Amino acid sequence: MRKLIGFDDDTADKLARLGRDRMATLQELADEAFADLLKKHGVPIDLKDALRKSSRAATKPTTQGRKT
């Protein structure tokens, strides 16, 4: 899927410089950034991540009563 994202000139220059320094394409930088954003908000990135998150939720003990 292709989507168009606009950057101001300064940001585009900084991303291009970062890509050159890390020997990465803009696509690779974007993939890393979006993966980090999804992880930050608890959204599984891929099937493996979704299964890991689901497994943790299933084994987490539930609390029956409420402490006061």
N, C-alpha and C positions, 0 to 999 in steps of 0.2 A: 504494500500500500504506500502510496506517495502522498505527502502533505507538504504544503508550503509554509515555512515559518520565516518571519521577517526579523532581522536584527538591525540595530542601528550600526553605523559604520565603525564606531569604536569597539563595540562588542564583537563584530565580525572580524576585525583586525586581531583582537586578543585571542579569539578562538582559532584563527588561522595560525597565529604564533604558537599557541599551545599545541596545536596539532603537529606543527613542524618539530617542536622541541621533544614531543613524545613519540614522534614518527607514527602518528595516528591520523586517520581521516576524520573529517567533520562528522560523518555517520557514526564512527566508533565513539567519538566524544559524546554525541547525542545519545547513543545507546546506553553508555555508562551513566550519563546524567539522568535519563528517564528511569533506568533500573534503580538507581539510588533513591529517586523520588517515590517510586512505587514501594520500595522497601520501607522507607520512612513512614509511609501511611499504612503499612501492613497489608499491602496488596501483593499476592503471590506473583512472582515474575514468570515462572514457568511451571510445568507439571510437577517437577521434583520439589520445588518450593511449596506448591500447594499441598502436596501429599505430606510433606514434613509438618506444615502448619496444621493440617487436619489431624495428624497423628498426635501432636502435642495437645490439641484441644480435647481429643478423645480420652487421653490419659490423665488430664488435669482433674484433681479431686473437686467435687462440688461441695459447697457448704450447705448444710441443711438448716441450721439455725442462724439467728442473727445475734452477734455479740453486741452488748451495750456497755 
